[in-house]
Amino acid sequence: MAKYSIGDHVSWNSEAGRVSGKIIKVHHADFDYKGHRHRASKDDPQYEIKSDKTDHIVAHKEEALAQID
């Protein structure tokens, strides 16, 4: 079961430091993103997140994220 939901505000580490954004999609099956195959399942979902500052969209696994209130 996914720990986070669409609309949740989360943060993660990036090359530029700590970044935050909102979850826009939850993947429960493998998917292609930016030319790469990302592995996801019901037990190990991946999240698409839109950055607050740059509007870039990234994909991360649950363990890379931390919820922000």
Predicted model as a PDB file, atoms N, CA, C, CB and O in Angstrom, pLDDT in the B-factor column:
MODEL        1                                                                  
ATOM      1  N   MET A   1       0.844  -1.184   0.000  1.00 64.00           N  
ATOM      2  CA  MET A   1       0.000   0.000   0.000  1.00 64.00           C  
ATOM      3  C   MET A   1       0.891   1.250   0.000  1.00 64.00           C  
ATOM      4  CB  MET A   1      -0.961  -0.003   1.230  1.00 64.00           C  
ATOM      5  O   MET A   1       1.898   1.296   0.706  1.00 64.00           O  
ATOM      6  N   ALA A   2       0.526   2.239  -0.776  1.00 76.00           N  
ATOM      7  CA  ALA A   2       1.305   3.469  -0.887  1.00 76.00           C  
ATOM      8  C   ALA A   2       1.244   4.269   0.415  1.00 76.00           C  
ATOM      9  CB  ALA A   2       0.796   4.322  -2.059  1.00 76.00           C  
ATOM     10  O   ALA A   2       0.184   4.403   1.026  1.00 76.00           O  
ATOM     11  N   LYS A   3       2.374   4.787   0.819  1.00 91.00           N  
ATOM     12  CA  LYS A   3       2.474   5.595   2.041  1.00 91.00           C  
ATOM     13  C   LYS A   3       1.995   7.022   1.775  1.00 91.00           C  
ATOM     14  CB  LYS A   3       3.930   5.607   2.569  1.00 91.00           C  
ATOM     15  O   LYS A   3       1.438   7.672   2.660  1.00 91.00           O  
ATOM     16  N   TYR A   4       2.218   7.503   0.551  1.00 95.00           N  
ATOM     17  CA  TYR A   4       1.850   8.871   0.186  1.00 95.00           C  
ATOM     18  C   TYR A   4       0.742   8.853  -0.859  1.00 95.00           C  
ATOM     19  CB  TYR A   4       3.078   9.646  -0.343  1.00 95.00           C  
ATOM     20  O   TYR A   4       0.524   7.846  -1.533  1.00 95.00           O  
ATOM     21  N   SER A   5       0.047   9.979  -0.984  1.00 95.00           N  
ATOM     22  CA  SER A   5      -1.069  10.103  -1.925  1.00 95.00           C  
ATOM     23  C   SER A   5      -0.877  11.319  -2.815  1.00 95.00           C  
ATOM     24  CB  SER A   5      -2.410  10.200  -1.174  1.00 95.00           C  
ATOM     25  O   SER A   5      -0.073  12.203  -2.517  1.00 95.00           O  
ATOM     26  N   ILE A   6      -1.627  11.354  -3.916  1.00 97.00           N  
ATOM     27  CA  ILE A   6      -1.611  12.522  -4.794  1.00 97.00           C  
ATOM     28  C   ILE A   6      -1.983  13.743  -3.971  1.00 97.00           C  
ATOM     29  CB  ILE A   6      -2.587  12.342  -6.002  1.00 97.00           C  
ATOM     30  O   ILE A   6      -2.934  13.716  -3.191  1.00 97.00           O  
ATOM     31  N   GLY A   7      -1.215  14.819  -4.156  1.00 97.00           N  
ATOM     32  CA  GLY A   7      -1.447  16.059  -3.420  1.00 97.00           C  
ATOM     33  C   GLY A   7      -0.598  16.216  -2.185  1.00 97.00           C  
ATOM     34  O   GLY A   7      -0.487  17.320  -1.652  1.00 97.00           O  
ATOM     35  N   ASP A   8       0.019  15.121  -1.703  1.00 97.00           N  
ATOM     36  CA  ASP A   8       0.896  15.221  -0.526  1.00 97.00           C  
ATOM     37  C   ASP A   8       2.112  16.075  -0.854  1.00 97.00           C  
ATOM     38  CB  ASP A   8       1.341  13.815  -0.045  1.00 97.00           C  
ATOM     39  O   ASP A   8       2.646  16.010  -1.962  1.00 97.00           O  
ATOM     40  N   HIS A   9       2.546  16.876   0.114  1.00 98.00           N  
ATOM     41  CA  HIS A   9       3.737  17.722  -0.016  1.00 98.00           C  
ATOM     42  C   HIS A   9       4.908  16.960   0.593  1.00 98.00           C  
ATOM     43  CB  HIS A   9       3.538  19.126   0.686  1.00 98.00           C  
ATOM     44  O   HIS A   9       4.874  16.604   1.771  1.00 98.00           O  
ATOM     45  N   VAL A  10       5.952  16.709  -0.210  1.00 98.00           N  
ATOM     46  CA  VAL A  10       7.093  15.909   0.228  1.00 98.00           C  
ATOM     47  C   VAL A  10       8.404  16.616  -0.120  1.00 98.00           C  
ATOM     48  CB  VAL A  10       7.052  14.507  -0.417  1.00 98.00           C  
ATOM     49  O   VAL A  10       8.425  17.570  -0.898  1.00 98.00           O  
ATOM     50  N   SER A  11       9.488  16.130   0.471  1.00 97.00           N  
ATOM     51  CA  SER A  11      10.819  16.640   0.138  1.00 97.00           C  
ATOM     52  C   SER A  11      11.742  15.458  -0.117  1.00 97.00           C  
ATOM     53  CB  SER A  11      11.381  17.550   1.279  1.00 97.00           C  
ATOM     54  O   SER A  11      11.460  14.332   0.292  1.00 97.00           O  
ATOM     55  N   TRP A  12      12.872  15.737  -0.814  1.00 97.00           N  
ATOM     56  CA  TRP A  12      13.860  14.711  -1.134  1.00 97.00           C  
ATOM     57  C   TRP A  12      15.193  15.392  -1.375  1.00 97.00           C  
ATOM     58  CB  TRP A  12      13.430  13.871  -2.374  1.00 97.00           C  
ATOM     59  O   TRP A  12      15.245  16.594  -1.637  1.00 97.00           O  
ATOM     60  N   ASN A  13      16.265  14.630  -1.288  1.00 93.00           N  
ATOM     61  CA  ASN A  13      17.601  15.145  -1.562  1.00 93.00           C  
ATOM     62  C   ASN A  13      17.869  15.103  -3.059  1.00 93.00           C  
ATOM     63  CB  ASN A  13      18.671  14.339  -0.794  1.00 93.00           C  
ATOM     64  O   ASN A  13      17.527  14.133  -3.735  1.00 93.00           O  
ATOM     65  N   SER A  14      18.486  16.165  -3.567  1.00 89.00           N  
ATOM     66  CA  SER A  14      18.901  16.209  -4.967  1.00 89.00           C  
ATOM     67  C   SER A  14      20.326  16.750  -5.023  1.00 89.00           C  
ATOM     68  CB  SER A  14      17.926  17.091  -5.826  1.00 89.00           C  
ATOM     69  O   SER A  14      20.915  17.089  -3.997  1.00 89.00           O  
ATOM     70  N   GLU A  15      20.866  16.824  -6.227  1.00 88.00           N  
ATOM     71  CA  GLU A  15      22.223  17.377  -6.382  1.00 88.00           C  
ATOM     72  C   GLU A  15      22.283  18.817  -5.898  1.00 88.00           C  
ATOM     73  CB  GLU A  15      22.676  17.301  -7.852  1.00 88.00           C  
ATOM     74  O   GLU A  15      23.341  19.285  -5.478  1.00 88.00           O  
ATOM     75  N   ALA A  16      21.155  19.527  -5.952  1.00 80.00           N  
ATOM     76  CA  ALA A  16      21.097  20.931  -5.546  1.00 80.00           C  
ATOM     77  C   ALA A  16      20.747  21.092  -4.073  1.00 80.00           C  
ATOM     78  CB  ALA A  16      20.087  21.674  -6.393  1.00 80.00           C  
ATOM     79  O   ALA A  16      20.593  22.218  -3.600  1.00 80.00           O  
ATOM     80  N   GLY A  17      20.618  19.986  -3.335  1.00 90.00           N  
ATOM     81  CA  GLY A  17      20.246  20.051  -1.931  1.00 90.00           C  
ATOM     82  C   GLY A  17      18.834  19.549  -1.728  1.00 90.00           C  
ATOM     83  O   GLY A  17      18.310  18.810  -2.562  1.00 90.00           O  
ATOM     84  N   ARG A  18      18.215  19.941  -0.631  1.00 93.00           N  
ATOM     85  CA  ARG A  18      16.860  19.473  -0.314  1.00 93.00           C  
ATOM     86  C   ARG A  18      15.852  20.205  -1.199  1.00 93.00           C  
ATOM     87  CB  ARG A  18      16.529  19.697   1.198  1.00 93.00           C  
ATOM     88  O   ARG A  18      15.887  21.430  -1.315  1.00 93.00           O  
ATOM     89  N   VAL A  19      14.952  19.438  -1.823  1.00 94.00           N  
ATOM     90  CA  VAL A  19      13.944  19.979  -2.733  1.00 94.00           C  
ATOM     91  C   VAL A  19      12.572  19.525  -2.243  1.00 94.00           C  
ATOM     92  CB  VAL A  19      14.199  19.516  -4.214  1.00 94.00           C  
ATOM     93  O   VAL A  19      12.449  18.469  -1.622  1.00 94.00           O  
ATOM     94  N   SER A  20      11.542  20.322  -2.522  1.00 96.00           N  
ATOM     95  CA  SER A  20      10.195  19.937  -2.130  1.00 96.00           C  
ATOM     96  C   SER A  20       9.244  20.054  -3.313  1.00 96.00           C  
ATOM     97  CB  SER A  20       9.705  20.800  -0.963  1.00 96.00           C  
ATOM     98  O   SER A  20       9.512  20.767  -4.280  1.00 96.00           O  
ATOM     99  N   GLY A  21       8.126  19.338  -3.213  1.00 97.00           N  
ATOM    100  CA  GLY A  21       7.125  19.396  -4.260  1.00 97.00           C  
ATOM    101  C   GLY A  21       5.888  18.608  -3.869  1.00 97.00           C  
ATOM    102  O   GLY A  21       5.802  18.053  -2.773  1.00 97.00           O  
ATOM    103  N   LYS A  22       4.932  18.573  -4.790  1.00 98.00           N  
ATOM    104  CA  LYS A  22       3.667  17.859  -4.556  1.00 98.00           C  
ATOM    105  C   LYS A  22       3.584  16.635  -5.452  1.00 98.00           C  
ATOM    106  CB  LYS A  22       2.454  18.786  -4.805  1.00 98.00           C  
ATOM    107  O   LYS A  22       3.958  16.677  -6.624  1.00 98.00           O  
ATOM    108  N   ILE A  23       3.087  15.545  -4.879  1.00 98.00           N  
ATOM    109  CA  ILE A  23       2.908  14.307  -5.632  1.00 98.00           C  
ATOM    110  C   ILE A  23       1.761  14.495  -6.618  1.00 98.00           C  
ATOM    111  CB  ILE A  23       2.633  13.102  -4.679  1.00 98.00           C  
ATOM    112  O   ILE A  23       0.667  14.920  -6.249  1.00 98.00           O  
ATOM    113  N   ILE A  24       2.039  14.167  -7.899  1.00 97.00           N  
ATOM    114  CA  ILE A  24       1.015  14.315  -8.931  1.00 97.00           C  
ATOM    115  C   ILE A  24       0.546  12.967  -9.484  1.00 97.00           C  
ATOM    116  CB  ILE A  24       1.545  15.177 -10.064  1.00 97.00           C  
ATOM    117  O   ILE A  24      -0.493  12.894 -10.140  1.00 97.00           O  
ATOM    118  N   LYS A  25       1.310  11.897  -9.221  1.00 97.00           N  
ATOM    119  CA  LYS A  25       0.919  10.581  -9.713  1.00 97.00           C  
ATOM    120  C   LYS A  25       1.610   9.503  -8.881  1.00 97.00           C  
ATOM    121  CB  LYS A  25       1.270  10.424 -11.219  1.00 97.00           C  
ATOM    122  O   LYS A  25       2.756   9.668  -8.462  1.00 97.00           O  
ATOM    123  N   VAL A  26       0.901   8.399  -8.648  1.00 97.00           N  
ATOM    124  CA  VAL A  26       1.452   7.245  -7.941  1.00 97.00           C  
ATOM    125  C   VAL A  26       1.440   6.066  -8.905  1.00 97.00           C  
ATOM    126  CB  VAL A  26       0.638   6.922  -6.630  1.00 97.00           C  
ATOM    127  O   VAL A  26       0.400   5.733  -9.472  1.00 97.00           O  
ATOM    128  N   HIS A  27       2.607   5.430  -9.092  1.00 97.00           N  
ATOM    129  CA  HIS A  27       2.729   4.285  -9.999  1.00 97.00           C  
ATOM    130  C   HIS A  27       2.802   2.992  -9.197  1.00 97.00           C  
ATOM    131  CB  HIS A  27       3.977   4.430 -10.905  1.00 97.00           C  
ATOM    132  O   HIS A  27       3.590   2.876  -8.259  1.00 97.00           O  
ATOM    133  N   HIS A  28       1.965   2.011  -9.576  1.00 96.00           N  
ATOM    134  CA  HIS A  28       1.949   0.699  -8.931  1.00 96.00           C  
ATOM    135  C   HIS A  28       2.395  -0.393  -9.895  1.00 96.00           C  
ATOM    136  CB  HIS A  28       0.552   0.385  -8.394  1.00 96.00           C  
ATOM    137  O   HIS A  28       2.304  -1.578  -9.573  1.00 96.00           O  
ATOM    138  N   ALA A  29       2.880  -0.001 -11.087  1.00 96.00           N  
ATOM    139  CA  ALA A  29       3.386  -0.943 -12.086  1.00 96.00           C  
ATOM    140  C   ALA A  29       4.563  -0.278 -12.787  1.00 96.00           C  
ATOM    141  CB  ALA A  29       2.264  -1.360 -13.117  1.00 96.00           C  
ATOM    142  O   ALA A  29       4.690   0.946 -12.761  1.00 96.00           O  
ATOM    143  N   ASP A  30       5.421  -1.076 -13.412  1.00 97.00           N  
ATOM    144  CA  ASP A  30       6.578  -0.535 -14.127  1.00 97.00           C  
ATOM    145  C   ASP A  30       6.122   0.502 -15.149  1.00 97.00           C  
ATOM    146  CB  ASP A  30       7.371  -1.667 -14.822  1.00 97.00           C  
ATOM    147  O   ASP A  30       5.059   0.365 -15.754  1.00 97.00           O  
ATOM    148  N   PHE A  31       6.945   1.547 -15.335  1.00 95.00           N  
ATOM    149  CA  PHE A  31       6.596   2.602 -16.288  1.00 95.00           C  
ATOM    150  C   PHE A  31       7.863   3.200 -16.883  1.00 95.00           C  
ATOM    151  CB  PHE A  31       5.748   3.702 -15.608  1.00 95.00           C  
ATOM    152  O   PHE A  31       8.936   3.124 -16.286  1.00 95.00           O  
ATOM    153  N   ASP A  32       7.729   3.794 -18.063  1.00 93.00           N  
ATOM    154  CA  ASP A  32       8.836   4.477 -18.727  1.00 93.00           C  
ATOM    155  C   ASP A  32       8.738   5.956 -18.423  1.00 93.00           C  
ATOM    156  CB  ASP A  32       8.824   4.223 -20.263  1.00 93.00           C  
ATOM    157  O   ASP A  32       7.666   6.554 -18.522  1.00 93.00           O  
ATOM    158  N   TYR A  33       9.874   6.546 -18.048  1.00 86.00           N  
ATOM    159  CA  TYR A  33       9.905   7.962 -17.704  1.00 86.00           C  
ATOM    160  C   TYR A  33      11.259   8.535 -18.085  1.00 86.00           C  
ATOM    161  CB  TYR A  33       9.619   8.179 -16.194  1.00 86.00           C  
ATOM    162  O   TYR A  33      12.297   8.024 -17.664  1.00 86.00           O  
ATOM    163  N   LYS A  34      11.250   9.579 -18.870  1.00 84.00           N  
ATOM    164  CA  LYS A  34      12.464  10.253 -19.325  1.00 84.00           C  
ATOM    165  C   LYS A  34      13.466   9.264 -19.921  1.00 84.00           C  
ATOM    166  CB  LYS A  34      13.108  11.015 -18.169  1.00 84.00           C  
ATOM    167  O   LYS A  34      14.668   9.350 -19.668  1.00 84.00           O  
ATOM    168  N   GLY A  35      12.954   8.330 -20.712  1.00 90.00           N  
ATOM    169  CA  GLY A  35      13.807   7.383 -21.418  1.00 90.00           C  
ATOM    170  C   GLY A  35      14.311   6.215 -20.595  1.00 90.00           C  
ATOM    171  O   GLY A  35      15.139   5.439 -21.074  1.00 90.00           O  
ATOM    172  N   HIS A  36      13.834   6.071 -19.372  1.00 90.00           N  
ATOM    173  CA  HIS A  36      14.282   4.979 -18.511  1.00 90.00           C  
ATOM    174  C   HIS A  36      13.081   4.185 -18.003  1.00 90.00           C  
ATOM    175  CB  HIS A  36      15.112   5.523 -17.325  1.00 90.00           C  
ATOM    176  O   HIS A  36      11.994   4.729 -17.806  1.00 90.00           O  
ATOM    177  N   ARG A  37      13.301   2.898 -17.799  1.00 95.00           N  
ATOM    178  CA  ARG A  37      12.267   2.030 -17.236  1.00 95.00           C  
ATOM    179  C   ARG A  37      12.368   2.101 -15.718  1.00 95.00           C  
ATOM    180  CB  ARG A  37      12.417   0.550 -17.745  1.00 95.00           C  
ATOM    181  O   ARG A  37      13.425   1.820 -15.153  1.00 95.00           O  
ATOM    182  N   HIS A  38      11.297   2.468 -15.065  1.00 94.00           N  
ATOM    183  CA  HIS A  38      11.246   2.540 -13.612  1.00 94.00           C  
ATOM    184  C   HIS A  38      10.425   1.366 -13.103  1.00 94.00           C  
ATOM    185  CB  HIS A  38      10.647   3.895 -13.130  1.00 94.00           C  
ATOM    186  O   HIS A  38       9.362   1.060 -13.644  1.00 94.00           O  
ATOM    187  N   ARG A  39      10.916   0.721 -12.075  1.00 95.00           N  
ATOM    188  CA  ARG A  39      10.236  -0.435 -11.488  1.00 95.00           C  
ATOM    189  C   ARG A  39       9.333   0.026 -10.358  1.00 95.00           C  
ATOM    190  CB  ARG A  39      11.257  -1.481 -10.975  1.00 95.00           C  
ATOM    191  O   ARG A  39       9.745   0.791  -9.486  1.00 95.00           O  
ATOM    192  N   ALA A  40       8.106  -0.448 -10.387  1.00 96.00           N  
ATOM    193  CA  ALA A  40       7.151  -0.112  -9.335  1.00 96.00           C  
ATOM    194  C   ALA A  40       6.176  -1.273  -9.183  1.00 96.00           C  
ATOM    195  CB  ALA A  40       6.394   1.218  -9.656  1.00 96.00           C  
ATOM    196  O   ALA A  40       5.947  -2.030 -10.126  1.00 96.00           O  
ATOM    197  N   SER A  41       5.610  -1.405  -8.000  1.00 95.00           N  
ATOM    198  CA  SER A  41       4.605  -2.435  -7.729  1.00 95.00           C  
ATOM    199  C   SER A  41       3.696  -1.920  -6.616  1.00 95.00           C  
ATOM    200  CB  SER A  41       5.274  -3.807  -7.330  1.00 95.00           C  
ATOM    201  O   SER A  41       3.940  -0.854  -6.051  1.00 95.00           O  
ATOM    202  N   LYS A  42       2.656  -2.675  -6.306  1.00 93.00           N  
ATOM    203  CA  LYS A  42       1.764  -2.273  -5.208  1.00 93.00           C  
ATOM    204  C   LYS A  42       2.531  -2.171  -3.891  1.00 93.00           C  
ATOM    205  CB  LYS A  42       0.599  -3.276  -5.064  1.00 93.00           C  
ATOM    206  O   LYS A  42       2.258  -1.287  -3.079  1.00 93.00           O  
ATOM    207  N   ASP A  43       3.493  -3.076  -3.679  1.00 93.00           N  
ATOM    208  CA  ASP A  43       4.277  -3.078  -2.444  1.00 93.00           C  
ATOM    209  C   ASP A  43       5.455  -2.108  -2.472  1.00 93.00           C  
ATOM    210  CB  ASP A  43       4.782  -4.463  -2.172  1.00 93.00           C  
ATOM    211  O   ASP A  43       6.012  -1.780  -1.425  1.00 93.00           O  
ATOM    212  N   ASP A  44       5.835  -1.651  -3.661  1.00 95.00           N  
ATOM    213  CA  ASP A  44       6.985  -0.757  -3.811  1.00 95.00           C  
ATOM    214  C   ASP A  44       6.671   0.303  -4.877  1.00 95.00           C  
ATOM    215  CB  ASP A  44       8.269  -1.565  -4.193  1.00 95.00           C  
ATOM    216  O   ASP A  44       7.255   0.282  -5.960  1.00 95.00           O  
ATOM    217  N   PRO A  45       5.740   1.238  -4.568  1.00 96.00           N  
ATOM    218  CA  PRO A  45       5.319   2.229  -5.566  1.00 96.00           C  
ATOM    219  C   PRO A  45       6.397   3.273  -5.841  1.00 96.00           C  
ATOM    220  CB  PRO A  45       4.050   2.921  -5.106  1.00 96.00           C  
ATOM    221  O   PRO A  45       7.339   3.447  -5.069  1.00 96.00           O  
ATOM    222  N   GLN A  46       6.225   3.961  -6.965  1.00 96.00           N  
ATOM    223  CA  GLN A  46       7.042   5.126  -7.274  1.00 96.00           C  
ATOM    224  C   GLN A  46       6.106   6.309  -7.452  1.00 96.00           C  
ATOM    225  CB  GLN A  46       7.922   4.894  -8.552  1.00 96.00           C  
ATOM    226  O   GLN A  46       4.941   6.154  -7.819  1.00 96.00           O  
ATOM    227  N   TYR A  47       6.638   7.490  -7.186  1.00 97.00           N  
ATOM    228  CA  TYR A  47       5.839   8.710  -7.194  1.00 97.00           C  
ATOM    229  C   TYR A  47       6.399   9.713  -8.186  1.00 97.00           C  
ATOM    230  CB  TYR A  47       5.782   9.324  -5.797  1.00 97.00           C  
ATOM    231  O   TYR A  47       7.612   9.907  -8.266  1.00 97.00           O  
ATOM    232  N   GLU A  48       5.505  10.359  -8.949  1.00 96.00           N  
ATOM    233  CA  GLU A  48       5.895  11.496  -9.775  1.00 96.00           C  
ATOM    234  C   GLU A  48       5.583  12.734  -8.948  1.00 96.00           C  
ATOM    235  CB  GLU A  48       5.141  11.510 -11.179  1.00 96.00           C  
ATOM    236  O   GLU A  48       4.489  12.877  -8.402  1.00 96.00           O  
ATOM    237  N   ILE A  49       6.574  13.632  -8.866  1.00 97.00           N  
ATOM    238  CA  ILE A  49       6.467  14.800  -8.007  1.00 97.00           C  
ATOM    239  C   ILE A  49       6.841  16.042  -8.810  1.00 97.00           C  
ATOM    240  CB  ILE A  49       7.372  14.655  -6.753  1.00 97.00           C  
ATOM    241  O   ILE A  49       7.841  16.051  -9.527  1.00 97.00           O  
ATOM    242  N   LYS A  50       6.031  17.083  -8.682  1.00 97.00           N  
ATOM    243  CA  LYS A  50       6.309  18.360  -9.347  1.00 97.00           C  
ATOM    244  C   LYS A  50       6.981  19.288  -8.345  1.00 97.00           C  
ATOM    245  CB  LYS A  50       4.999  19.006  -9.917  1.00 97.00           C  
ATOM    246  O   LYS A  50       6.422  19.594  -7.292  1.00 97.00           O  
ATOM    247  N   SER A  51       8.193  19.735  -8.688  1.00 95.00           N  
ATOM    248  CA  SER A  51       8.978  20.601  -7.810  1.00 95.00           C  
ATOM    249  C   SER A  51       8.258  21.925  -7.559  1.00 95.00           C  
ATOM    250  CB  SER A  51      10.363  20.860  -8.415  1.00 95.00           C  
ATOM    251  O   SER A  51       7.658  22.496  -8.469  1.00 95.00           O  
ATOM    252  N   ASP A  52       8.324  22.407  -6.312  1.00 95.00           N  
ATOM    253  CA  ASP A  52       7.724  23.691  -5.954  1.00 95.00           C  
ATOM    254  C   ASP A  52       8.398  24.864  -6.667  1.00 95.00           C  
ATOM    255  CB  ASP A  52       7.797  23.895  -4.451  1.00 95.00           C  
ATOM    256  O   ASP A  52       7.725  25.809  -7.078  1.00 95.00           O  
ATOM    257  N   LYS A  53       9.713  24.809  -6.814  1.00 92.00           N  
ATOM    258  CA  LYS A  53      10.458  25.953  -7.345  1.00 92.00           C  
ATOM    259  C   LYS A  53      10.572  25.959  -8.865  1.00 92.00           C  
ATOM    260  CB  LYS A  53      11.832  25.975  -6.751  1.00 92.00           C  
ATOM    261  O   LYS A  53      10.430  27.010  -9.490  1.00 92.00           O  
ATOM    262  N   THR A  54      10.827  24.796  -9.469  1.00 90.00           N  
ATOM    263  CA  THR A  54      11.150  24.781 -10.904  1.00 90.00           C  
ATOM    264  C   THR A  54      10.051  24.200 -11.776  1.00 90.00           C  
ATOM    265  CB  THR A  54      12.405  24.003 -11.127  1.00 90.00           C  
ATOM    266  O   THR A  54      10.131  24.304 -13.000  1.00 90.00           O  
ATOM    267  N   ASP A  55       9.032  23.595 -11.192  1.00 85.00           N  
ATOM    268  CA  ASP A  55       7.975  22.900 -11.927  1.00 85.00           C  
ATOM    269  C   ASP A  55       8.478  21.667 -12.676  1.00 85.00           C  
ATOM    270  CB  ASP A  55       7.327  23.848 -12.903  1.00 85.00           C  
ATOM    271  O   ASP A  55       7.731  21.075 -13.455  1.00 85.00           O  
ATOM    272  N   HIS A  56       9.744  21.268 -12.450  1.00 92.00           N  
ATOM    273  CA  HIS A  56      10.243  20.023 -13.033  1.00 92.00           C  
ATOM    274  C   HIS A  56       9.519  18.858 -12.375  1.00 92.00           C  
ATOM    275  CB  HIS A  56      11.792  19.891 -12.856  1.00 92.00           C  
ATOM    276  O   HIS A  56       9.091  18.944 -11.224  1.00 92.00           O  
ATOM    277  N   ILE A  57       9.389  17.777 -13.116  1.00 94.00           N  
ATOM    278  CA  ILE A  57       8.752  16.579 -12.586  1.00 94.00           C  
ATOM    279  C   ILE A  57       9.802  15.495 -12.443  1.00 94.00           C  
ATOM    280  CB  ILE A  57       7.587  16.107 -13.497  1.00 94.00           C  
ATOM    281  O   ILE A  57      10.573  15.240 -13.368  1.00 94.00           O  
ATOM    282  N   VAL A  58       9.829  14.858 -11.281  1.00 93.00           N  
ATOM    283  CA  VAL A  58      10.786  13.787 -10.993  1.00 93.00           C  
ATOM    284  C   VAL A  58      10.021  12.551 -10.540  1.00 93.00           C  
ATOM    285  CB  VAL A  58      11.820  14.228  -9.908  1.00 93.00           C  
ATOM    286  O   VAL A  58       8.854  12.635 -10.158  1.00 93.00           O  
ATOM    287  N   ALA A  59      10.693  11.401 -10.587  1.00 94.00           N  
ATOM    288  CA  ALA A  59      10.113  10.149 -10.096  1.00 94.00           C  
ATOM    289  C   ALA A  59      11.019   9.600  -8.997  1.00 94.00           C  
ATOM    290  CB  ALA A  59       9.940   9.103 -11.258  1.00 94.00           C  
ATOM    291  O   ALA A  59      12.234   9.507  -9.170  1.00 94.00           O  
ATOM    292  N   HIS A  60      10.413   9.237  -7.859  1.00 95.00           N  
ATOM    293  CA  HIS A  60      11.185   8.702  -6.738  1.00 95.00           C  
ATOM    294  C   HIS A  60      10.442   7.560  -6.069  1.00 95.00           C  
ATOM    295  CB  HIS A  60      11.488   9.802  -5.717  1.00 95.00           C  
ATOM    296  O   HIS A  60       9.216   7.466  -6.122  1.00 95.00           O  
ATOM    297  N   LYS A  61      11.226   6.696  -5.436  1.00 95.00           N  
ATOM    298  CA  LYS A  61      10.648   5.633  -4.602  1.00 95.00           C  
ATOM    299  C   LYS A  61      10.318   6.223  -3.231  1.00 95.00           C  
ATOM    300  CB  LYS A  61      11.635   4.409  -4.466  1.00 95.00           C  
ATOM    301  O   LYS A  61      10.798   7.291  -2.850  1.00 95.00           O  
ATOM    302  N   GLU A  62       9.486   5.489  -2.515  1.00 95.00           N  
ATOM    303  CA  GLU A  62       9.000   5.947  -1.222  1.00 95.00           C  
ATOM    304  C   GLU A  62      10.108   6.289  -0.228  1.00 95.00           C  
ATOM    305  CB  GLU A  62       8.119   4.905  -0.631  1.00 95.00           C  
ATOM    306  O   GLU A  62      10.024   7.295   0.477  1.00 95.00           O  
ATOM    307  N   GLU A  63      11.153   5.450  -0.173  1.00 95.00           N  
ATOM    308  CA  GLU A  63      12.198   5.652   0.832  1.00 95.00           C  
ATOM    309  C   GLU A  63      13.008   6.924   0.622  1.00 95.00           C  
ATOM    310  CB  GLU A  63      13.124   4.477   0.836  1.00 95.00           C  
ATOM    311  O   GLU A  63      13.716   7.356   1.532  1.00 95.00           O  
ATOM    312  N   ALA A  64      12.919   7.538  -0.565  1.00 96.00           N  
ATOM    313  CA  ALA A  64      13.653   8.777  -0.842  1.00 96.00           C  
ATOM    314  C   ALA A  64      12.888  10.006  -0.378  1.00 96.00           C  
ATOM    315  CB  ALA A  64      13.950   8.892  -2.328  1.00 96.00           C  
ATOM    316  O   ALA A  64      13.433  11.110  -0.387  1.00 96.00           O  
ATOM    317  N   LEU A  65      11.630   9.834   0.027  1.00 97.00           N  
ATOM    318  CA  LEU A  65      10.763  10.967   0.335  1.00 97.00           C  
ATOM    319  C   LEU A  65      10.509  11.140   1.824  1.00 97.00           C  
ATOM    320  CB  LEU A  65       9.455  10.809  -0.376  1.00 97.00           C  
ATOM    321  O   LEU A  65      10.549  10.185   2.600  1.00 97.00           O  
ATOM    322  N   ALA A  66      10.247  12.382   2.196  1.00 96.00           N  
ATOM    323  CA  ALA A  66       9.830  12.711   3.557  1.00 96.00           C  
ATOM    324  C   ALA A  66       8.646  13.658   3.467  1.00 96.00           C  
ATOM    325  CB  ALA A  66      11.002  13.347   4.383  1.00 96.00           C  
ATOM    326  O   ALA A  66       8.679  14.620   2.700  1.00 96.00           O  
ATOM    327  N   GLN A  67       7.594  13.395   4.244  1.00 96.00           N  
ATOM    328  CA  GLN A  67       6.399  14.231   4.189  1.00 96.00           C  
ATOM    329  C   GLN A  67       6.638  15.564   4.871  1.00 96.00           C  
ATOM    330  CB  GLN A  67       5.216  13.517   4.833  1.00 96.00           C  
ATOM    331  O   GLN A  67       7.308  15.643   5.900  1.00 96.00           O  
ATOM    332  N   ILE A  68       6.074  16.620   4.273  1.00 95.00           N  
ATOM    333  CA  ILE A  68       6.109  17.979   4.836  1.00 95.00           C  
ATOM    334  C   ILE A  68       4.682  18.340   5.203  1.00 95.00           C  
ATOM    335  CB  ILE A  68       6.729  19.031   3.819  1.00 95.00           C  
ATOM    336  O   ILE A  68       3.750  18.042   4.456  1.00 95.00           O  
ATOM    337  N   ASP A  69       4.509  18.976   6.342  1.00 78.00           N  
ATOM    338  CA  ASP A  69       3.147  19.386   6.757  1.00 78.00           C  
ATOM    339  C   ASP A  69       2.663  20.573   5.953  1.00 78.00           C  
ATOM    340  CB  ASP A  69       3.113  19.732   8.254  1.00 78.00           C  
ATOM    341  O   ASP A  69       1.548  21.049   6.165  1.00 78.00           O  
TER     342      ASP A  69                                                      
ENDMDL                                                                          
END                                                                             
